[in-house]
Each structure stands twice: as structure tokens, then as C-alpha cells.
């Protein structure tokens, strides 16, 4: 039986919020490997605090948004290479920088890590993940540092309300309520929102409780946000 490909965006804030969260990542590794009998995984890594520090420094120095984005892309790729090592893999050729390379890796491996692929304006690694989900005609799971989608940032506002379900169209309105900026904090970037809406990609936003990831993979009830319809 051919395995279904799952595209998963692993937020940089989960990989390295300040220091590397090795406890969380080892749990993540266990769940992913436990489910490789049924699935192949493409894990797109975010840049997290490292990317934001580089971006902030370049912004302060007056560098262009394009150069800020390049520094963010580099951070996502560094995190992806780290994750390959954590999964006991050493890709001599490096991590994939193109869709073609990623596909060739996926033929041999059950789990492939990458960062952002080729540079495109106004995109983060979220857009890479959404685009890959459309190419593989599969679901998109976004793991982030909040439990799902809220009416506003729950880390800043105590009155933020949790949203368990939302349509692609309504989510796109939320995503585009603010202008794109390299290193932004919203759960998915504006371009990713357009991609999942255009290609009607069922999208799941999950938090740090990895039991919910396992439940999604096994078709069970979970806590998180579903974007579809």
C-alpha cells in the first residue's frame, strides 16, 4: 500500500524558543516514527527566535525586506538540518532546497526535513508547507506555540477566544488583517492562507500538546483548529 504524505509545519518557536526544547522534540520524534508505518512526513521547519533576531538586526541596520527574508530562510534551513541529526539522519547532500530534491529524498525516506525552499516575496516557511501540501494533494498540519487559532494573540490578551473551526475564506480575512513582515507571529502567513484557500487544503493548527498531533493522525477527536469549507 502506498503511504499517504503528510505535510507538517514545525514552528521554530517549538524547536528553539530560547534554548532547544529537546524534551518536546524527542516526544515529537517518537510520535512521527510511530506513525511511519502508515504515512510519509514532510516536516517544514520554521526559523523561530534565531530568525527573528537576525531579521530584527538587519531591520535596525536599514537592510531591505528581501535580505531580512534571506536571513530568515537560512535560519529555517539550519533548524531543518538540526532536526535531521536528531532523527539520526545525515543527508550528505544537505537538506532539500527545491521541490524536486525533496521528492527524490521522499522516495527513500519516510521523514524528510526542510526549511523554506526558494525565496518568494512576502512568504515564510508556512507558505512552503502550504505549497507542498497542494503539490502532494494532502492535509496540512501546523504545529505552533499556541493551542490553535484565537480571535487575537492569547499570549498578550486574556480575553482572546479560541476558534475550533473556521472556513478558508474567513481565515484568509484574519490572516490579511495586517501587512506581511518578515518574522511575523501570526499562526500562518498571508500567502499560506491564499494557497490553502485556492487549493482547498484541509488545515489543522495544533499547539504544543503532542497528544493532539497523534489524535489527528489517527482520526480521533482533538483540541485544535480546523480550517476548511
Buried (B, 14 or more C-beta within 10 A) or exposed (E): EEBEBBBBBBBBBBBBBEEBBEEBBEBBBEEBBEBEEEBBBBBBBBBBBBBBBBBBEBBEEEBEBEBBBBBBBBBBBBBBBBBBEBBEBEBEEEBBBEBEBBBBBBEEBBBBBBBBBEEEEBBBBBBBBBBBBBBBEBBBBBBBBBBBBBEEEBEEEEEBEBBEEBEBEBBBEBBBEEEBBBBBBBBBBBBBBBBBBEBEBBBBBBBBBBEBBBBBBEEEEBBBBBBBE
